[in-house]
Amino acid sequence: MTVKTSPKVKKRQSAPSKAPSVKRVSSKTAPDKVRAEDYAIWVGDTEKFLKKLPKEPLFDLIVSSPPYNIGKAYEKKNDLKQYMEWQKRIIDELVPRLKPNGSLCWQIGNFVDNGQIVPLDIEFGPIFKGHGLQMRNRIIWHFGHGLHTQRRFSGRYEVVLWYTKTDDYVFNLDAVRVPAKYPGKKHFKGPKAGELSGNPMGKNPEDVWANLDDVWSIPNVKANHVEKTLHPCQFPVGLIERLVLALTNKGDLVFDPFAGVCSAGVAAAIKKRRFWGCELSAEYAEVGIQRLKEAISGKALYRPHDKPLYDHTQSNLSKFPDDWLTKKGEQK
Ligand SMILES: C[S@@+](CC[C@H](N)C(=O)[O-])C[C@H]1O[C@@H](n2cnc3c(N)ncnc32)[C@H](O)[C@@H]1O
């Protein structure tokens, strides 16, 4: 495996001349009061916020990872039907607030019930379709770390469902190109024979964002990740950074109805987009507000979406222990 290099890799942003503030909005405040804010976190129930928000297109990108109903610290596990009814009520409120050229991205995994998995994207599909949204991609986000299961193959992917409201939508492909695998490849026949066939800006990152050596991966946030906070299920900033760059323009408004520690907000602020979020837990919201302030002032530490993969074959831990060779031989 080779480690790829990218001229775009960086860990710290450059600071803006005058940093905008982040408004912490209590659940007693009327959502309408948030309207003038570039960065706002509503600490309370997202459904209540949305119900009180004027029913008009406000958001250029809605991007979220809702609770998956798997019994995490921040959720009460319900039966699937109840959970989906709740999610539908929220999506019903979200769609009218999405601008006509905007995008909605729903990042979800599997609901697990008594050892059986229910891929949530299958359950969500009819809800989005019912609103007439148009699916552009079902992105497979593959990551390399997680628990190992004993009675099925260990789960290592989640999906991002990307929908647009109309055919006229923002898609900035050049902003998210990644280095091509064979940039030296040439046309081998036709009028361009002998000329380079690729794009000097790189290739389309494709719809499988995988932890393999020929594509550009976005690792999940585990204990040693530079972005790790107290939240048990943050999504990596790079995942949303790629969506923000591709699906919005500078100054656009990004909204996350289940903001957690504001990873989507960090991605938005780093790329000079505005951000609003809702988060039920005051503890997560506080961490999120802090991260958002750091991102706005150019101090956010994060792993960019186009950072090259770590070449694990170079690690001592990748060497096969000698005494395992005998054991492996005995089992076959
Ligand atoms: C999967 S986590 C999202 C994490 C987030 N993507 C991040 O990177 O930090 C889902 C979040 O939704 C929040 N949540 C659950 N029910 C909520 C509700 N009714 N209103 C607002 N937030 C809620 C949880 O506290 C949790 O932080």
The ligand as a Gaussian input file, in Angstrom:
#p B3LYP/6-31G(d) Opt

LIG

0 1
 C      -26.142000      10.519000      16.668000
 S      -26.095000      11.880000      17.736000
 C      -25.526000      13.178000      16.694000
 C      -24.080000      13.487000      16.909000
 C      -23.602000      14.608000      16.015000
 N      -23.691000      14.226000      14.617000
 C      -22.156000      14.966000      16.348000
 O      -21.268000      14.765000      15.526000
 O      -21.925000      15.387000      17.476000
 C      -27.765000      12.299000      17.952000
 C      -27.960000      13.483000      18.897000
 O      -29.333000      13.817000      18.933000
 C      -29.635000      14.324000      20.233000
 N      -31.095000      14.234000      20.420000
 C      -31.842000      13.154000      20.741000
 N      -33.147000      13.467000      20.787000
 C      -33.248000      14.782000      20.460000
 C      -34.317000      15.694000      20.325000
 N      -35.577000      15.299000      20.537000
 N      -34.049000      16.968000      19.987000
 C      -32.758000      17.382000      19.796000
 N      -31.685000      16.560000      19.915000
 C      -31.929000      15.281000      20.235000
 C      -28.812000      13.436000      21.153000
 O      -28.583000      14.035000      22.409000
 C      -27.537000      13.231000      20.329000
 O      -26.538000      14.143000      20.703000

